[in-house]
């Protein structure tokens, strides 16, 4: 029976990853020796360019929840300003950090996400899953506050035109400046909020499955394996890295989860948030995916015409120094937004392109 169950779980993973191979996000975090938490993630979306923009949202911004039947949903006024990246030209925040250092990452969760039932009579307590990141960033400063608030709301799915009018399946990685981290998942079992002590997340299956799967890799080590003698013949490792033999190298969410844990647990020690940004970017670079690697027969090649990578953008957030960094598929020059220099107490929501020219910037050092 156990063997049959294992076969069924593996089959489910194969089905999920084959039907939804265009989304392969990875999120993680590192903590500096001075306690600064630096969060980072990749946004893989191989079906079409999300055309993300930078969004700066001030305190006092009024929000109204979106519902399936168009009735006004839950209304709130933002307590905190935040910086984020939107998706498909809509106010769908896919990633961001607020002025208190709370970060939220939205990751694809196909085959498992199931949001709550919508009751028209209770529309005033409902908001769309696509608004949940903005809700958390605008309202809360700590993971504990988020954990306490979510059970009081109804989070519903709405159709997205860019997804053939289907809802977007997603789950959420949330961390705060203290180092606390959670994963939020809505499934057929309801709302689940998991502590995330390793501060790593990818895609399907659910977070608890990924944590259980780590038990298959507890023998991995950053240190090389020692030489061994067999019948008097000595066998030594062929080179560096032998401690990581068996580390999965494919692009599936379970394999990326294991690699993200292995790389964050063996990252070099860094003194502060500024230095930790370097290490976070180095690790995230190992998760960049080319378009063919996550291709699908259902993807329209015309939608990918101007894309250079499945990894559309990469972000890093220094939650202590309140600096938000990113680079894109078109230009790997790292850009930054210093939240300390933004007046979140005035003005309206600002939206501007992540890049004005979709081309790599080069520093020409040819001798003259």
N, C-alpha and C positions, 0 to 999 in steps of 0.2 A: 504493500500500500504506500509506504514512504517513497519507494522508487517511482510509482505511478504519479504521485503528487509532484515529485521533483520534475518528472517529464512534462507534466501539464504546466508547471510554472515556467519552465524553459520555453515551452511552445508558445506561451502567452507573450513572453519577452520577444521572441522571434517575430511573432505577428505584429506586435506594437512597433518594433523597430523597422520592420519592412514596410508598414503602412505609413509611418511618419518619419522617414529618414532625413528630412530636410531641416530638422530642428535638433540641435545638439549642444545646448548651452551648458557651461560649467561655471560654478561659483565657488569661491574659497576665501579664506582670510588668514592673515598672519598677525602675530602679536609681537611688537618690538620689546626690547628689554626694559624700556621705560613704561610699558603697559599700553602703548598706542596700538589700536586695532586698525589694520589696513585691509579693507575688503576689495575683492576684484572679481570680475566675471567676463566671460566671452558671450557674445550674442551670435549664435549660428542660426541662420535662416536661409536655406538654399533655394527656396521656391521662387522668391522675388525679393527685390530690395525693399526694405521697410521704410526707406526715406526718413529716417529718424531725424528729429530736430532737438536742439537744446531748448529746454523749457525752464524759465526762472519764474517761480510762483511766490508772490509776497505773502506775508501774514495778512489775515483779514479777508482773503479771497473766499467768495461765497461759492459753494458747490451744491448741486442737486443730483441725487442718485438717478440713474437711468434704469428703467424697468422694461420688461418685454412688451407691455401693452401701451407704453408711452406715458403712463401716469407719472406725475412727479414723485420721485422717491425720497429717500432720506436726505435731509438738508443739514449742512454743517458749514461752519465758518472756520477757515484755517487758523490754527494757533501759531504755527511755525512756517517760516519760509523754507523752500526747498529748491534744489536744482535736480533736474532729471532729463532723461531722453525719452521722447515719445515714439509712437509707431504709426505708420500708414497715414500720417498727416492728421491724426486725431489726438484728442487729449487722453490717450492711453499710455500711461507712464510705464515703461518697461524696466527702468532702473533709475535709482536716484539716491540722494543724501539730503537730509535737512540740516538746518542751522544748529541743531543739537547733536549731530553726529549719528542719528539713526539712518541706517541704510536699508533699502528694500530692493531685491532683485526678483524679477518675474521670469520663471523658467517654464518651458513647455512640459506638459504632463499628459500625453496622449494615452488613451485606453483606460485611464484610471480616474481622471478628474470628473466630478459630478457635483455641480453646485446645487444650492438649496432650492426647494420648491417655492415658486412665486404665488403669493396669495394677493389678488388685487385689492381686497379689503384692507390689507396691511401694507400697501405700497409705500406708505410714509416711513417704513422701517427698512426698506430695501434699497440696495445699490448694486450696480453691475460689478461683476468680477473684474472687468476692465478698468474700473475706478478704484479698486481696492488699494493699489500701490499709492496712488495720490492721497487716498483717505488716511492711510497710516503715516505717510510722510508729513502731511499737513497737520496731523492731530497729536502725535505722540513723540516723546523723546526717549523712551526706553522700551525694551522688549517686554518688560513686565506690564507696562500700560497696554501694549498691543494685545497681549495674552488675555488681559481682563476685559477688553472692549469687544473683541470679535464675537464672542458667544451672544452678545446682545443684538447683533445685526443679522439681517437676512441678505446673503450674498447670492445673487442670481446670475444666470447666464443669459447673454443676449447674442443674437446672430451678428456675425461680422461679414460685411459684403466681400472683403478680400479673401475670406475663407469659404467661399461658396455659400454664404449666409448660414454658416455653422458657427457655434460658439467656439471660442478659443480655450482649449484645455490647458490649464496652467496650475502651478503651485508656486509658493513664495518663500524666498530666503530673507530673513530679517535679522539684523544685528544692530547692536548699539555700541556707543563709545566705551562702555565698561568691559566689553568683550563677550557679553551674553549673546547667544544666537538661538534662533528657533527656525523651524520649517513649518509652514502652514499648508495643509492639504484639505481640500474638500472632495470627498469621494461618496460612494453609495452608502458608506457607513456614517457619513456626517462630517462634521468639522473635527480635524485632528491637529493638534499643535504639539510638535515634538521638540524637546531640547536638542540642540545640535552642538555637542561639545567639541567635535572635530572641525566645525565651521566649513563644511564642504557639502555641495549639492550638485546633482546633475538632473537628469530627466527620469522617465519611467524605468522601473516600477516605483513604488512609494519609498519614502525615506527609511522606514523601519526595515524593509527588505534589503536595502543597500547596506545598512548597518549590520544585519545578519550575515550578508555575503562577505563582509570583511574578514570573517573568521576563516575563510578559505585562504587568506593571504598573510596570516600572522607570522609566517616564516621569512618574509621579506626583510631586508636589512640594507642600510646604506653602506655597511662595511663588507668588503670582499670576503668570499668564503676561503677558509684555510685549505692548504694542500692536504691531500689524503693519500695514503698508501694502500694499494691493493696487491696482496701477494708480493710485497716487496717493491712494487713499481709505484713511484710517486706521480700523482696527477695534481698539477697546480692550475688555478684559473688562467685562462688565456689572456686576460687583461682586466682593466678596471670595470667595476659594475657588476661583478658576479653575484653580489648580495641581492640584486634585483632580478635575477633570473626567475622567470615565472610571472613577472609583472605583465598584466594584459596590455596589449598595444593597439587593439582595434578601437573603432570610434563609437561603440555602443555606450549607452549611459552607464551600465554596470562597470565596464572597464575603465571609463573615464573617472568614475567615482573612486575606484581603487587607486588609480594613478594620482588623482588630486590629493588623496590622503597621504600616499607615499611621499609625494613631493613636498607637501606642506610640513609633514612631520620631520623631514630631513633637510629642511631649508636652513641656510646659513643664519647664524645669529646676527641680528641687526639692532643697532642702538636705539633708534627712534623711528617715528613714522616716516620721515623724509627718506631715510635709507631703506626702510622696508618697502617703499614703493618700487624701488629697483628690483627687489627680490620677487615681489608679487608679479610684476610685468614679465620677468624672466620665466616664471612658472607658467603664467597664462599663455606665453608664446608657444608652449609645447602642445596647446590644445587648438591651435589654428587648423582649420579644416579647409581643404580645397573643394571646389564645387563638385567634381566627379565623385568624391568620396562619400558624399551624402546625396547623390542623385536619386531620382525616382522616375519611373516611366510616366507618372502622372504630371510631372513638372513641364510646363510650357517653356521651351527654350527661348522664346521671345521675351518671356518675363525675366530671364537671366542674362539678356543680351549685354547689358552694361555692367554686369557684376564681375568682380575679380576673385571673389572668395566666398565660401559659405560663412566664414567668420566676418560678419558685417562690421561689428565694432567691438572694442574691448575697453572696459572701464576699470579704474582703480580709485578707491575713495579712502583718503586719510582722515579718519573720524576724529582724531585729536586736533590736527592742524586745520581741519575743515577745508581741504582742497580736493577737488574732484577732477580726475584725469581721464583722458580717453584718446584712442587712436582708431583709425578706420581702415576698411579694406582698401581704400584708395591712397591713403597717406599715413605712414607709420610714424610720422613725427608726433610726439606726445604733446597734446594740448591740455591746458589746465584752467579750471575755474576756481578762484579763491572766494569761498563763501563769506569770509570775514570782510571782504571789500564790497559786498553787495548790501544795499540798503533794503532789507526785506520789509521795512516798515512803511514803504511808500510805493506808489505806482501800481501798475496793473501787470498781468501776466505777460512775460516776454517770450517770444519764440524766434529762434534764428537757426540757420543751417549749421550742421556740425562742421562743414567745410565749404568754402566759397568756390574752390577749384578742386575737382575730383581727380587729382593727379598727385603723385609723389613729389615731395620737395627734396632736392638734392643739394648738398653742399659741395661745390666743385673745388677740389683741392689740387687740381692739375698744376704742376709748376709752370710759371710763366717766364 
